[in-house]
Amino acid sequence: MSTTETAANASATAGFPDLVDPSFWARPHEERRALFEELRRLGHPPFIQQRMPGVPAAFGYSALVTYADIAEVSRRPQDFSSAGATTIVGLPPELDEYYGSMINMDNPEHSRLRRIVSRSFGRDMVPEFEAVATRTARRIIRELVARGPGDFIRPVAAEMPIAVLSDMMGIPEEDHDFLFDRSNTIVGPLDPDYVPDRADSARAVIEASQELGDYIAGLRRDRLAHPRDDLITKLVQVRADGEQLTRQELVSFFILLVIAGMETTRNAIAHALVLLTEHPEQKQLLLGDFDTYAKDAVEEILRVCTPINWMRRVATRDCDMNGHRFRKGDRVFLFYWSGNRDEDVFPDPYRFDITRQSNAHVTFGAVGPHICLGAHLARMEITVLYRELLAALPQIRAEGEPRRLHSSFIEGIKKLHCAF
């Protein structure tokens, strides 16, 4: 935006909180809902000031809160860069090795990595993944029945994506807790349940990232020396066209899978139990005819829970977007949580309705090169888990208030009790 536009917007939105501050996302949902409704009514992307040590008073970003603005920026990578998309101000050098994955890249590097990886995670892999997912879900439910009511997060919601991916990648079951613990640290460095001392948060993330990086690098060395019929072997082998993932590329992609794959699916599964408990009439529809309602139910769960709250983009040049002017270097944040509740796109957006037909949500990103590569796998895992879970335990329900992750980026549930 121009200096005049930025100053005017900053003045107009001076009373609004920083929308990427975890304290905002810790507020009650009613407050969050009301604020985003107000921002969507403004008619322009509000400029949000950030009061951070060592930066100018006018430092901030434009908040894209409408579906139309999120979609438009997503389809224009030439105007809005994805470099550092998962960060607030950019990656520190010491973390670039671990988080410089394709989600934080622009073309041509992004398209090259996506092309290599899609051969192992594309839609033609769904039947193989579904067989693993079905086997995994049945094992998880057998153990849940034997154990009885209790924690739903670690043994069910988290175990499903961890176990499916681990099975496909040749990661042993005894390492599942390692992946779970390190991913908790990375997504929740400001949550006292995961990092008790906030002053240690940066160090904790670096150490957890290094440990995950060393772990996958060790598996890479093993598969290069002793190839197997698993995804790690496929990812590190030199292909007919000469393309291959380097050590650093494999490390950053693996961490992307742990965070973007395991964490988001885990939280969608957890939110689903809460939603089906809070809306028993919707649960009865699903129980009555799972095959008929499952597809739309999963889309509605993903829309309502929106596991990833935002992504960042940076204007690469002066440009106009939906009538709004941006200057080179301007930061914009795409608030998917708000876009998924835009009244202009979703009638009665706060109603949880598994029969909703028009549901082109932005949970996996909007149309564009960065739409989630593993979206079909996440949908499949949620579908398979609940198909088996509701068949075995139709009375399962969430009990008590879920404990939310202290984070602005992940819409997480860290504790949830289930009863049946």
Secondary structure, DSSP 8 states (H G I E B T S, - for coil): --HHHHHHHHHHTTTS--TTSHHHHTS-HHHHHHHHHHHHTTSS--EEE---TTS-TT-EEEEE-SHHHHHHHHT-TTTEE-TTTTSSS---HHHHHHH-SGGG--TTHHHHHHHHHHHHHSGGGHHHHHHHHHHHHHHHHHHHHHH-SEE-IIIIIIHHHHHHHHHHHT--GGGHHHHHHHHHHHH-TT-TTT-SSGGGHHHHHHHHHHHHHHHHHHHHHHHHHS--SSHHHHHHS--TTS----HHHHHHHHHHIIIIIIIHHHHHHHHHHHHHHH-HHHHHHHHH-HHHHHHHHHHHHHHHH-SB-EEEEEESSSEEETTEEE-TT-EEEEEHHHHTT-TTTSSSTTS--TT-------TT--SSTTS-TTHHHHHHHHHHHHHHHHHH-TT-EEEEEEEE-S-SSB--EEEEEEE-
